[in-house]
Structure formats: structure tokens, C-alpha cells
């Protein structure tokens, strides 16, 4: 490559200017002070971290010589005497000082700039955190911290080796990157420091080279734990927007994906940052680079890094593998701990032969190219971010991005979605279909579907309002999610269209009030006219909505009569949208794109040629780079450059030099798949063994395929594009014929051991099905699905059933029964995989097919599958009830099926009242089941009886039922029923206070759920573990477990996940003094479940806990006014009555207390359990004691409190033990008999000790106040 003269590139428009220019000659932008790249000589603006031409690290403020600043001679009352100025950064001025007391040199860091109290307090906390960490040889030691003239300072160990960033910034370009051995030593030192910090519960949050210091002997020490992050003043307006929201900490080049999205950093985030830093140490540049922060964040979120060995061939494969594992997007895919990384680095530190720098890196040359590159478009992205900010602030916007194909419209929209995600918006995409056959409103259907899936039916109903029925006419999923919708009134066509448009508009505006919303409509030039008319209707009504609509379209395809042209004219007339027109990249931007993609400084001639041929179109620029890389001409391109028009041409160029025999073998191999077996290939190809081996050797030499170890039977295409293009280039008829022959070859080669090959056989025969032989494909697809289910691969089973259903459409004769059976199997597979929404769709379709067949048995299977094993709290699925009733009335049914239908209907009616009907249904179901003697049916009916009649009574009977269910399910081999029975047993055991037995059952349940990969079982186990921690007073563990359970429940779409999380959060917040934060949640749940008293009583209890007498009285009266006898006697009756008892006592209502006591008295001795063991309120004798105290029944109250103390102690419920002790003490003080005052003080001291040790701030304050009042 030739050396280029230094230039000043304008960051706004990309124009190249003289290096001494003050203003841009193209756009007039004023330049800041420049810094020259030490590698290529390019001048860049001060503040850039890396050269925009070659990616070289530029001298930062910390890396340039800085003029000493005037400073006091000493700090801290003379203890620290300044000896010399060390350096200055954006946030700190650092001096070498002498500690006159301990007579040692120290680094004295004086924090610069005005600080608000929050930042100053955070700096103090970070310094205290570092100070609390035990001494470690790889941590910078904090000696002291304080304030001088109102500004914080920190005194640290002085290290004269500088930082790793200094080493990188000052290194001779020829010495870059660092020697691998030194990089590994530095990483090992840092990893040791991280391991120490993580073991002490400290996460760094901002690991990067400038926070790693070096001693004189080269030992690395980690410092600045979050201090710089606390101070950072963002360099760009974009990042100020993001971190100004308090959402993100960290340095962009090294930040973990989850940290970029504002999640609380965990140790795995530090490991990601370590991987990014180690990547830079061994390659000389960070894993991702970009012209703006969003481009880098997007790559952190979505783009795999270029393998380090491509940028430094001295990087070994084990080191490369470790770095790439550290940089995994999902924290779960990274090493589990810093200790694990330390072990890997120790193994890498062993001496190894040094490879010459000219060594070739094995693999496809395309792998050297960076993905996710986004250059230029600064103005355009700023405009989009401005629009997003306005929308998030309640000023809805419509923005249209226009340009030719490949110009980067979708890529720019993706950059915006990164910004929107980080800002906390919900992003929904609607992609217009490029071809014929898409239904009307297709992009809008995708948007509505995506929102529907992510929100529960009640929230969806509230958001859509009365327009839900209109939307359901177009989006059938809405009707499935909201069963029972009345059809919209019959009106004229125009009125119906208006109702639909108005309903969709109202829905999106309402949704944006719940959370900011960004809707991207991609490729609008392909949209149908009705979709465009809906956009025209919506745009003028964005108003004060927190809604941003972004549309992309190809302006080269528009003409006067094009539907989009009409829409653009209409939009311009009513409310002109913001329009962003993308044109080709400038020559400078093309150079930047090539440099960032290829990791090298491009030659002037190469840049000129690429820019001229591509006209700056990013898609064609990328194609040219790929072609040159594949042909080995990227470093020395010369002559005419032929632009590939498509992937097929690019691959054709690579394969053209191969012999005809080789290309034929590769084409057949591509039909087999990216991985292929030599024996199968020989069975299909008409060539000798010798000719075949010659052809494969030729392909390997061309790096088109590689042999798989062990042996030479297995081969692998080096890139999926090669195999896909080869197969796709075959004529359709020949490709189908080859698929059939491949399937037959597999049958012969693997005869007698086809089971592992079932999915492969299904694929080939299904691909050949259009040629007329459908049966083989159907048979193998069904067998593959069944095989996958036996291996607990339920997702794969569902995929195979879906492929079989697609092939069934090719059968000329009616196949109703087969289709219905496949739909039933598909629904079951989805259910097992936790995809309940998809399962319901499949069962709904199966029910329709069963009706057409007049098959009661299949209709019953569809109804039972649609309903699943259980319902949701507080919800009655009316569509399911109707389906079950229809099935029961449909005709002759087997007794076993009828028993299950009756039982499931009884369970679904649980929250509908109808107690007598439920009892009759389960009694009939149980009678049939016992008469049949079938264990599985009997277990199902028993389980239903437990669920349908679950109230405060008969806990012993329910425990017996649960025991029988577990035993019967075991005998029947029904794992799902066993899980249900065990869950019922756990709840009953908790109710009677047998915590040890309940814990043992929980562990059995957890193991079974893991072994069987049951999402629901895993969620239950996580809930119970969190509940156990909360009951014992381990609140941090309980909160963490509750969050983990919620995330698991959300991932598997458990409808009760939010409800459960709210309850567990309520318990923790109540004890830790944060209950007021949950008021909105409790109010929302009270509104969501109006059929139940549980959350209305909970709202009264919340106000009671917060000491709000008027609010508590109002909420209490809402329930009490209707009479306590009206409270539903469901499984939450005892919880609701406990809440009401505490509120009643708080209000001092003796009359209501007597009523409540009479209702609660039969349940003395019980443990108050919430829902299915999600949490416990401790002994029911505690609220009974409180009620007796309110009435003045002192002896009864004392007996209740003593019983409560005993049970809570046996439960290990220390928080409820402390609460009982305080209530007991207050009763003694109120009774005021001889000795009561002293007893009360003793009891309160015990309560105080317990509450304080557990961190129960609210109760601690109450006891303190009571003790103080007693003392006075």
C-alpha cells in the first residue's frame, strides 16, 4: 500500500480537507484541534479514540504530554505534599505526592469539574468499595479519600509504569500489537483482580486499558472501579442522550451488550470487557469500530467479531477461542467466572514456539472481513435520533427513509432501533412482502401480532378497547387472544374501513402511552394499497403520542401511478413527514468502509476504483470487498474491478477455475447439505471412487470444502453461501430428483440405523415431494417428530410436524384425518416446548378440522390441548369453556375422554364462581374415572378436584388427594400430572406448616423439571426457591430469585409470571422499606383481577403498612361494605382475610374485628400460603391475635400469639416471628397487667434483634419507636 498524505476528514460530510484547515471546504463545519495517526498519517479531530482510516489508537488526553497545571503545594492539611504533576484527563488531575505521615510516594487524584451531590456521593461509594476490598497484588490499592475545598480526591498506590492505554498509545506502529505473551500476562493479572473483586461482590463496570496500571516490572493492576463511569461527561450528543437517561455505564469500545441496554452489570459483563481489551492487546484494535457510538453498540449487540488470528497470525487457536468466548453476546455463553478464565490463561501462558509473522491463517478468506460496519450517515442518524427523542417526549413523528436498493435504508433503521431500545422503547417491525400472495395489511398484521404476543390478554384488551373487534377482522390472532369478542356492527364499506383505521390508530396511540413505541415499516414500495391508506390515516393523528413511525422505501421504483407515490402526495398535503434521502457514500466514506471491513488502510487506487464502480452504494461496496478477499486481491488490487451482481456470480467466480468433474461433485454434495458424507455422495454420483477422490481433493485445495475428522468420510463446505448457491443454481426438476436420490442413498448407506437420520431423510424426501412422491416425506417427517419428542427435543418435533403439514397440501386426495392428527401432534409439541401461544393456534386449527370430520374424539383432544393442563389466576378463558362444552355435547365420547373434559371444565370455571356446578362436574368426572380404573384418568380427575374445589377448607383432604395423584401419575408414567400433583402437595404441606417435607418435595420437583426440560416446572421451582429465601428473611437472595423466576416465566410466556413477581416483590419491599414503590403495581393488579378480592385487600394492607389511615380505610370499606361473607372462598381467601385483619386492627374497628375473627378462627394453626406457594404470611394465629387484641380479648390474644410464635419458629419464618413479637408486645402493653410491661420490652428486644439482623428497616424503626415510647 502507498503512503497517503495527511488530510483532515470532516466528520459531518466526509470531505477531505488540508490538514491545516480550520473550516470544511464542503459544509463549513469548524474543525477542532487535530491529532495525527502514528500509523498512516491521517489527521483526525481531537477526541477521536481511533483513526478513521486504519483503526489505529490515537493519542488520547492521557497519552499526550500535558502542560503542568498550577496546584496547591499540599492537600489534606499538609499530609500529602505535591512533588510533581503526573497527568490530566477529562475528569481527574493527577499528581505524584509524598504522604508525609507514612513517608511514601502516592498518586493523588483530584476530581475536576462541578459535581452534583449524586455524583460526589457515588465517587465516595466507589472509593469505599475499593477500600473494603482486601489487599490483592493485582488491584490498585486505595489509601485514602476525602474532599478539598468541596472537591473529592482519592489517594492511590503510585505505579510508575503508566497504564496499558499509555503503552498502546505510545507503541511504535511496527511493534503493534503487543506480543501475545505479554498480552496474556496482562490479561491474567487483570483476571486475578476480577476474580478477587467478584468474590467480594464487586463488579468493575468499566474495564478498559486506561483503567489497568503497570508496575515497573510489568505487573498489571486494576483500578478505577466505576469512578470514571460515575464522572463521565459524554463526548457525543448521542451518548449524552443515552446515558443522560441513567441507563448505561461503561466505555463504548469495551461495553457488554447487556450493559449497553442498561441492565445492571454483573460479573459476566466484566468478562466481556476483558475479552474486548484482550482482543485489542493482541490485534492492536478493539473488536468493533465505528463512526459513532450507536454503530459500535449495534455491533456489540448483533455482530460477531473478526477472529483475532486474522488481524494477528501469532494468536493461537486456544487463545482465539477464549477471546471469542469472552465476547459471546449472551452472558450464559461466556466463561462462568473469572477463575475459569484464569485457568485458561494459565494454560496459554506455557511457553510455545513463536510462529513467524508471515504465517497464513487457515479458513475462508471472507472470515477476515468485519461485519456490521456502518459508516457515514451522521446527519441522517442525528435526525432520526432527534425524531425518536421528540416521540419519546410525546410528540409523535413520521419519518421516511428513501434511497435506491442497497443504499442502507434498513441498516440505518436498525441503528435507530438500537438507540430506541437503549432509551427503553418497544420496537415493532412490519416488513412488506416483496412478491405476490401477501394478505392485505400484511405489515400492520406483523406489528399487531408482535404486540399481542408480548402482552397478556387483559392488557391487550385495555389497549385496543372497543376497537378490538374491528382489528380482529384483519388480524385473527386478536380474536384468539381475546375470545368472546362480539362482531362489529354491520355498516357500509367506507364506515367499516374508517372503523378499522380508527381502531388501529387508537390501539397504537394507547400502546405508546404504556411504553414508548417505534414502528418500522420496511420496503413500503412493496406495500399493498390498504396498508398505505392506513398509514395515511394514522400519520396526521400522531399528535401527543409517544410513537415514532419509520418507513423505508426505494425511490427509484416510484412513478406517478405507484400506490406509494399517491400516499406520499397525500402525506405531504396533510402533515408532511420528515424525509431522509440516502445517497451514495462519499469517496472518504468508502475508504472508511473498506478500512473498517478489511482491517487495513486501502490504497488510493483501490478506493477510487471501488467508489467509481459502486457509486458509493454500500451493498455493492461490500460485494466488491468480498470478491477481492476471496480472490486474494484485497491487499494488492489492480486493473479493472468487476462488480458482482449477486451471490451466484461471486461464487461462480470462485468455482470457475475448478474442473467440470469437481463442480459436478460439489453440486451433488450441496444438495446433500453443507456437511456431507462421502459414501452417500458416491451412491448418488455417477463417477468412480478414484474420480470422486480427485474431485474432492481439488475442492479442498481451492478451500471450498474441508475434511472432517475422524477419517475422510465427512466433508464440510467452508461457507454456507457456497453450498446454498450451488444447490440453488441447479434446475428445479434436477434438484428435486437429486433430493430423492439422496434420500434413497441414505436409506441404503445407513440401513438398520436410520433413527438418527430421520430428520435428514424427511428433509430430502419432502424437498422431492413436489415431484409426486409425498408419502415418503410424510412418513419420515412424522417419525422424525416422534423421535425428537422421545429425546425431549420438542422444538424440533414441532418443526417437523409443520413441514409434514406443508407437504400434506400436495396430496391430491382428501387427507382430513391425517391433517387433523398432525395438527394435534403439533399442538402437543408446542405445549411441551413452552410455546403455549403456538400450541393454542394449532389446537384451534385442529378443532376446526375435527368439526369438518365430525370426529368427537379428535375435537376432545383439540379442546383438552387448547386448554392445557391449567388456567391462569383470576381469568376465565371463555373460548376454552365454549370449546369444552361443545365437545361434551358433540356426540359419543369414551368414558376416559369425557372424564377429562368434565374435569378440565371444572378447573376453568374456578374463578367464575359456580361452586355447585364445579362440584358436580368433578364428582361426575371422578366417578367415571374410578369406575374405569385407569390410573392416568383417575389422577387427572383427582387433580381437577383439588384445583376446582381449592379453598381454605379441607387441607388434609387436599393433601391426601395430592398424594394419590402423585402415586397414580407415577404408575401411569404421566410426568406432567406428577408435577401437578407434587405442586399441590407442596402447597398443602406449607399450609399445615410442614416446611421440611415441603422443601424435600421442592427439590424433587426441581430435579424432575430439569431432567424433563419442563419450562413450567422450572419456573415453579424457581418461584419456590425464592419463596423459601423470603420466608427465612434472606431478602437479597429472595429478590434475586424472584427476578430470575420472572425472567424465566417471561421467556416461556407464563401468564402468571408478572403476578407472581409482584407478590414476591411485595414481600421483599414490605420488609426492606420500599413498599411505596409498588403501589402502582398493586393498584394495577387490583384492576386487572376485579373478580377477586385478593388485590383489593392487598391494597388496603399496603396503605396500612405505609401508615396511610384514610387510604387504608377507603380500601377496607370497599370490601367490608359488601360484607366479609362475599369474599370469594377460593385459594386466596385466607390471604385476603389476613390482609383485612391487619387493616382492621390498624383502623381500630372492633366491630369488624369480631366479624373477621369469627371467620378466621377455624383456621388457627394454619400457615397462610399465597396462591401456589409463591410466598407465605406465616401463622394464621398472628392475625387472629391482632384481631383479639383489637376486641380486647386479652387471654385469647395471648394464646394466639404464643401459637404463632411456635409455628413461625418451626417454619423458620424469622420475619414473621419478629412481626408477631411486636404485635404481642403491643398487646401486652395495652393489657397492662402486672409484669406485662417488662415482658413486652423483652419481646420487643428479640424482635428488634431479628429485624435489624435481617435488614427489615420498616419493622426496625417501628420497634425502636415502640421501645422509646415504652421507656418514656
Buried (B, 14 or more C-beta within 10 A) or exposed (E): BEEBEBBBBBBBBBBBBEBEBEEBEBEEBEBEEBBBBBBBBBBBBBBBBBBBBBBBBBBBEBBBEBEEEEBEEBBBEEBBBBBEBBBBBBBBBBBBBBBEEEEEEBBBBBBBEEBEEEBBEBBBEBBEBBEEBEEBEBBBBBBBBBEBEEBBBBBBBBBEBBBBBBBBBBBEEEEBBBEBBBBBBBBBBBBBBBBBBBBEEBBBBBBBBBBBBBBEEEBBBBBBBBBBBBBBEBBBEBBEBBBEEEBBBBBBBBBBBBBBBBBEBBBBBBBBBBBBBBBBBBBBBBBBBBBBBBBBBBBBBEBBBBBBBBBBBBBBEEBBEBBBBBBBBEBEEBBEBBBBBBEBBEEBEEEEEEEEEEEEBEBBBBBBBBEBBBBBBBEBBBBBBBBBBBBBEBBBBBBBBBBBEBBBBBBBBBBBBBBBBBBEBBBBBBBBBEEEEBEEBBBBBBBBBBBBEEBBBBBBBBBBEEBBBBBBBBBEBBBBBBBEBEEBEEEEEEEBBBBBBBBBBBBBBBBBBEEBBBBBBBBBBBBBEBBBBBBBBBBBBBEEBBBBBBBBBBBEBBEEEBBBBBBBEBBEEEBEBBBBEBEBBBBBBBBBBBBBBBBBBBBBEBBBBBBEBBBBBBBBBBBBBBBBBBEEBBEEBEEEBEBBEEBBBBBBBBBEEBEEBBBBBBBBBBBBBBBBBBBBBBBBBEBEEEBBBBBBEBBBEBBBBBBBEEEEEBBBBBBEBBBBBBBEBBEEEEBBBBBBBBBBBBBEBBEEEBEEBBBBBBBBBBBBBBBEBBEBBBBBBBBBBBBBBEEBBBBBBBBBBBBBBEBBEBBEEEBEEBBBBBBBBBBBBBBBBBBBEBBBBBBBBBBBBBBEBEBBBBBBBBBBBBBBBBBBBBBBBBBBBEBBEBBBEBEEBBEBBBBBBBBBBBBBBBBBEBBEBBBEBBBBBBEBBBEBEBBBBBBBBBBBBBBBBBBBEBBEEBBBBBBBBBBBBBEBEBBBBBBBBBBBBBBBBBBBBBBEBBBEBBEBBBEBBEEBBBBBBBBBBBBBBBBBBBBBBBBEBBBBBBBBBBBBBBEBBBBBBBBBBBBBBBBBBBBBBEBEEBBEBBBBBBEBBEBBBBBBBBBBBBBBBBEBEEBBBEBBBBBBEEEBEEBBBBBBBBBBBBBBBBBBBBBEBEEBBBBBBEBBBEBBBBBBBBBBBBBBBBBBBBBBBBBBBBBEBBEBBBBBBBBBBBBBBBBBBBBBBBBBBBBBBBBBBBBEEEEBBEBBBEBBBBBBBBBBEBBBBBBBEBBBEBBEEBEE
